[in-house]
């Protein structure tokens, strides 16, 4: 005899539905388990304010110092007795005379005062002067530079002829090269003035001044067309033999 099953009691009929529902439940439980968080109650610190821990501020007890009043000012000094002395000295009165002139008074005319301009001696160095002083014999040289070179040459030759080179031996100077620095000025008239010398011996300085004073009169130097003072310096060098 064959057994017959009731189609309503067949369990496998809705197995796919049950599988889907079970899978959804498992996924939900798994998701909740992963995101579940727990807290350690020992790590939580509750902030609380304890009013008993506040510091009690001690208020210092101040003592009021009583300042004594200042002493009263001293009484004013009694005024000195002023003795009135009769003035017997007669005072001469100063009479101020009037400066107004009368009609009949003659007025003296004052002559005009001439103002004389005093020209200062302008000094222009040899290196920058427009027209150098002309040494006799250099008049035909053209140009300021040529006249400067001519003057240097003429002055050196003049000193070489006039200077006493034997003087160094007479003064007992040791052998060797001796150098004397000489300065002088050619004034606005062409004369040699303000001669100075500096050397190893006063005797040599005196000889250098003597020679420079013998220089001839020159044509004065000019600056902007006017005669000026031209300072000039030159070294005198010579050898003292053994």
Helices and strands as residue ranges (DSSP letters): G 7-9, G 11-14, H 15-34, G 41-43, G 51-53, H 144-162, H 167-170, E 176-186, E 192-198, H 202-213, E 222-223, E 226-227, E 230-240
